[in-house]
Amino acid sequence: MKAMILAAGRGKRLRPLTLETPKPLIQVGGKPLIKWHLERLARAGITEVIINTAWLGQQIEETLGDGQQHGVRIRYSREGTPLETLGGIRRALPMLEDEGDFLVINGDVWTDFDPARLLKNDQPDADTLATLVLVANPDHHQDGDFMMTDAGQVLGGGEGTRYTFAGISRLSPELIHQASSDEERLGPLLKRAADDGRVRGIRHSGAWFDVGTHERLAAADAHVRQYGPS
């Protein structure tokens, strides 16, 4: 199975750090965010990785090269002007879909989640379009994104405990082919699939940080330095 790391964003809320350094190269625990992902993917046995780039993308390519030093083979999907998440996946789809399902990871999160869990969680049937990693709602996103039943079915609405999408997923190419344009957003597409009963979930109770602000970057860095990478 292949994986895609989303790395094209400008990281505006992390300025001035991101004026000269792309967000995926910002360091947590003394290591660029994106390297944590590459290492975990390699340990899980995923060696084919596509990375989309835009803002300061050349720095990412110069830092990571072909991925050999991290035990993976990297190919780049160069966007020029950054696309929305779904648009970035659509652009890279020809490099991803030849092996069926693929993993997608937001390049601006730090987590101790083991991507091997998504490999072991084989899609239960052909109707499943996505398996999402869900976490407890952080303070900055208390309303969450999705509900999940005890059986692992993800629901877009209804009464019950809601969880936050961790930005880590296993997707079917069929889901991406349902998008009508690069401007469409991934969240609504996933919610439509969830309403149709075609999305599953995995609950992650370990560490997870959306490194989108200076405060959350500092929290992630402090966690890694205190507890280690896990």
C-alpha positions in Angstrom: 0.0 0.0 0.0 1.2 3.5 -0.7 0.9 6.7 1.4 0.5 10.4 0.7 1.7 13.1 3.0 0.0 16.5 2.6 2.8 19.1 2.7 1.7 22.0 0.4 0.2 24.4 3.0 1.6 27.9 3.7 1.3 27.6 7.5 0.2 31.2 7.9 -0.6 30.9 11.7 3.0 29.8 12.3 4.5 32.9 10.8 7.3 34.1 11.1 8.6 30.5 11.3 7.0 29.6 8.0 8.1 32.6 6.0 11.4 30.9 5.4 10.6 27.2 6.4 7.8 25.1 5.1 5.5 23.9 7.9 6.4 20.1 7.4 10.0 21.0 8.1 9.3 22.8 11.4 10.9 20.7 14.1 9.2 18.9 17.0 11.5 17.2 19.5 14.5 18.1 17.4 13.2 16.5 14.1 11.1 17.9 11.2 7.5 17.0 11.4 7.5 15.2 8.1 10.4 13.0 9.1 8.4 11.6 12.0 5.8 10.5 9.5 8.3 8.9 7.1 9.9 6.9 9.8 6.6 5.6 11.1 5.5 4.7 7.6 8.7 2.8 6.9 8.4 0.9 10.2 4.9 -0.1 9.2 6.2 -1.5 5.9 5.0 1.3 3.6 7.9 2.3 1.3 6.1 4.2 -1.5 5.3 7.8 -0.4 3.9 10.7 -2.4 4.4 14.2 -1.0 2.5 17.2 -2.5 4.4 20.5 -2.4 3.8 24.1 -3.1 4.9 26.8 -0.6 8.8 26.5 -0.3 8.4 23.0 -1.8 12.0 23.0 -3.1 13.2 23.0 0.5 11.2 19.8 1.2 12.7 18.1 -1.8 16.2 19.2 -0.9 15.8 17.9 2.6 14.2 14.6 1.9 15.5 13.8 -1.5 14.3 10.5 -2.9 13.6 9.2 0.7 16.3 6.5 0.6 17.8 7.7 3.9 14.4 7.2 5.6 13.8 3.7 4.1 11.2 4.9 1.6 10.9 5.9 -2.0 9.5 9.5 -2.4 7.8 11.0 -5.4 6.6 14.6 -5.4 3.3 16.1 -6.7 4.2 19.7 -7.3 1.2 22.0 -7.2 2.6 25.5 -7.8 -0.4 27.2 -6.2 -1.5 25.2 -3.2 -4.7 23.2 -3.7 -7.3 22.3 -1.1 -6.6 18.9 0.6 -9.0 17.1 -1.8 -7.6 18.8 -4.8 -4.1 17.8 -3.8 -5.1 14.2 -3.5 -6.9 14.3 -6.8 -3.8 15.7 -8.5 -1.6 12.9 -7.1 -4.2 10.1 -7.6 -2.5 8.7 -10.7 0.6 8.0 -8.5 -1.5 6.4 -5.7 -4.4 4.4 -7.1 -2.7 1.6 -8.9 -2.5 -0.5 -5.7 -6.1 0.2 -4.5 -6.5 1.9 -1.1 -3.9 4.3 0.1 -3.1 6.2 3.3 -3.2 10.0 3.6 -1.5 11.9 6.4 -1.6 15.6 7.2 2.0 16.8 7.3 1.2 19.3 10.1 0.2 16.8 12.8 2.4 15.0 15.3 1.2 11.8 16.8 2.3 8.4 18.1 -0.3 6.6 16.1 1.0 3.5 14.4 -0.1 3.5 10.7 0.2 -0.3 10.7 -3.2 -0.2 12.4 -4.7 1.0 9.2 -3.1 -1.8 7.3 -4.4 -4.4 9.6 -7.8 -2.9 9.6 -8.8 -4.4 6.2 -11.8 -2.8 4.6 -14.8 -5.0 5.7 -16.4 -4.8 2.3 -16.2 -3.2 -1.1 -18.7 -0.5 0.0 -16.3 1.1 2.5 -14.7 4.2 1.0 -12.7 5.4 3.9 -11.3 4.5 7.3 -10.6 7.5 9.5 -8.4 7.8 12.6 -10.4 9.7 15.3 -9.2 11.3 18.5 -10.8 13.0 21.5 -11.8 16.6 20.7 -9.0 19.0 21.6 -9.7 22.4 23.2 -9.5 24.2 19.9 -12.0 21.9 18.2 -14.5 20.9 21.0 -17.4 20.2 18.6 -15.5 17.4 16.8 -16.2 16.2 13.3 -17.8 12.7 13.4 -19.6 10.3 15.6 -18.5 6.6 15.7 -20.6 3.6 16.9 -19.2 0.9 19.1 -19.0 -1.2 15.9 -16.7 1.3 14.3 -19.2 2.9 11.9 -18.6 6.6 11.3 -21.6 8.9 11.2 -21.7 12.5 10.0 -24.4 13.6 12.4 -26.8 12.5 15.1 -26.8 12.4 18.9 -23.9 11.0 20.8 -20.1 11.5 21.4 -18.3 13.2 18.7 -14.6 12.8 17.8 -12.1 14.9 15.8 -10.7 13.6 12.5 -6.9 13.2 13.1 -5.9 13.9 9.6 -4.9 10.3 9.1 -6.9 8.0 6.9 -7.1 5.1 4.5 -9.0 6.0 1.4 -10.4 4.2 -1.6 -9.7 5.8 -5.0 -13.5 5.5 -5.6 -14.0 8.2 -3.0 -11.7 10.6 -4.7 -13.2 9.9 -8.1 -16.5 11.1 -6.7 -15.2 14.7 -6.3 -16.3 17.0 -9.0 -13.3 19.5 -9.0 -10.1 20.4 -7.2 -12.0 23.1 -5.4 -14.2 20.6 -3.5 -13.3 20.0 0.1 -12.5 16.6 1.7 -14.6 17.1 4.8 -18.0 17.3 3.1 -17.1 14.4 0.8 -16.3 12.2 3.8 -19.5 13.3 5.5 -21.6 12.4 2.5 -19.9 9.0 2.4 -20.5 8.6 6.2 -24.2 9.4 5.7 -24.3 6.6 3.1 -22.8 4.2 5.7 -19.5 3.9 3.8 -17.0 5.2 6.3 -15.3 3.3 9.2 -13.3 4.6 12.1 -10.3 3.7 14.4 -10.1 5.4 17.8 -6.6 6.6 18.8 -6.2 7.4 22.5 -2.5 8.2 22.4 -0.8 11.5 21.7 -1.9 13.7 18.9 -1.2 17.4 18.1 -2.5 19.6 15.3 0.6 21.7 15.0 -1.2 24.7 13.5 -0.2 27.5 16.0 2.8 28.5 18.0 1.1 27.3 21.2 0.3 23.8 19.8 3.8 23.5 18.3 5.2 24.3 21.7 2.9 21.7 23.3 3.9 19.0 20.9 7.6 19.8 21.3 7.3 19.7 25.1 5.4 16.3 25.0 8.1 14.7 22.8 10.9 16.0 24.9 9.3 14.8 28.2 7.8 11.5 27.1 9.9 10.5 24.0 8.5 9.5 20.6 6.5 6.5 21.9 
